Amino acid sequence: MLLCDAAEEAGGKLYILGGGWSVLQHPNLPTPMALAIMISVPWDQSNTRHTIAVRLVTEDGDDVDQGGGAIRVDGEIEVGRPPGIKPGTPLDAPVVLKFGPLVLDAGGYVWELEIDDAPVARTPFRVLGER
């Protein structure tokens, strides 16, 4: 899971702009951001629906609220087996989630990803205070 300025998914690939950052220089400014996520689905879990949940929390684990409730996305993925693929091959499931622009106070934050209610990835970042 990669934090980036913008991302798109097309043809099973992730196209990423400004990816891999972990520090925002200025608090309280509207900032668009995206998560580029590549999920590797085990062969025996293909053709099965899986729930995914992504949420933004503070470094203390509290939900981040932008006035309309917690910043959270819930959904499902299901990856089918393409014809001719070797049995046992893991299958890619690229996912792009776009957020914002978000207005965040100075402090630490974490994007958390769960698949089937199990935590699988965390991407922390920090918003620096005014100098």
C-alpha positions in Angstrom: 0.0 0.0 0.0 1.6 3.2 -1.2 0.6 6.8 -0.3 0.7 9.1 -3.3 -0.6 12.3 -4.8 -2.7 10.6 -7.4 -3.1 7.1 -8.9 -5.1 5.2 -11.5 -5.6 1.5 -12.2 -5.8 0.3 -15.8 -5.4 -3.1 -17.3 -4.3 -4.7 -14.0 -1.5 -2.1 -13.5 -1.1 0.8 -11.1 -0.2 4.2 -12.5 1.2 6.4 -9.7 2.0 10.1 -9.5 4.0 11.5 -6.6 4.1 8.1 -4.8 5.9 7.1 -1.7 5.8 10.2 0.5 5.4 10.2 4.3 5.6 13.9 5.3 3.3 16.8 4.5 5.0 20.1 5.1 2.0 22.3 5.8 -1.0 21.6 8.1 -4.5 22.7 7.4 -4.2 23.0 3.7 -6.5 21.0 1.3 -4.4 18.0 0.1 -5.6 15.4 -2.4 -4.1 12.0 -1.8 -4.6 8.4 -3.0 -3.7 4.9 -1.9 -2.3 2.6 -4.6 -2.8 -0.9 -3.3 -1.6 -4.2 -4.9 -3.3 -7.2 -3.3 -1.8 -10.6 -4.0 -4.6 -13.1 -3.8 -3.6 -16.7 -3.2 -4.6 -19.2 -5.8 -7.0 -21.0 -3.4 -8.7 -17.7 -2.5 -9.5 -16.7 -6.1 -13.1 -16.8 -7.3 -14.1 -15.9 -3.7 -15.4 -12.5 -2.5 -13.2 -10.8 0.0 -14.1 -7.7 2.1 -11.7 -4.8 2.2 -11.7 -1.8 4.6 -9.4 1.2 4.6 -9.5 3.9 7.2 -7.5 6.9 8.3 -6.6 7.1 12.0 -4.4 9.3 14.1 -1.2 7.9 15.5 -3.2 7.2 18.7 -5.7 5.1 16.8 -8.6 7.5 16.7 -10.7 7.8 13.6 -10.1 11.0 11.6 -13.3 12.9 10.9 -13.6 15.7 8.3 -17.1 16.7 9.4 -19.0 13.9 7.7 -17.9 11.0 9.8 -14.8 8.8 9.8 -12.6 8.7 6.7 -13.2 5.0 5.7 -13.9 3.0 2.6 -15.5 -0.5 2.7 -15.8 -2.7 -0.3 -15.3 -6.2 -1.8 -12.9 -7.7 -4.3 -13.1 -10.9 -6.2 -10.3 -12.1 -8.5 -11.0 -14.8 -11.1 -8.5 -17.2 -12.5 -7.5 -16.3 -16.1 -7.4 -19.2 -18.6 -4.0 -20.9 -18.9 -2.5 -19.7 -15.7 -0.4 -22.2 -13.9 -2.2 -23.7 -10.8 -0.8 -22.2 -7.6 0.0 -18.8 -9.1 -1.0 -15.9 -6.9 -3.2 -13.3 -8.6 -2.9 -9.6 -8.6 -5.8 -7.3 -7.5 -4.8 -3.6 -8.0 -6.9 -1.1 -6.1 -6.8 2.7 -6.2 -8.6 4.8 -3.6 -8.7 8.5 -3.9 -9.3 10.9 -1.0 -9.6 14.6 -0.6 -8.7 17.1 -0.6 -8.2 16.4 3.1 -7.5 19.1 5.6 -5.3 17.7 8.3 -4.0 19.2 11.5 -0.3 18.8 12.4 0.4 15.3 13.8 0.8 11.7 12.9 -1.6 9.6 10.9 -1.9 6.0 9.6 -3.8 4.5 6.7 -4.9 1.0 7.7 -6.0 -1.8 5.4 -8.0 -4.9 6.5 -8.9 -7.8 4.3 -11.6 -10.1 5.6 -11.4 -8.3 9.0 -7.7 -9.0 9.4 -5.2 -6.2 9.4 -2.8 -6.5 6.4 -1.1 -3.1 5.9 -0.4 0.2 7.6 1.0 3.3 5.9 2.0 6.0 8.4 2.6 9.7 7.5 3.2 12.9 9.4 1.8 16.4 8.9 4.4 18.9 10.2 3.4 21.9 12.2 3.9 25.6 11.3 7.3 26.9 11.7 
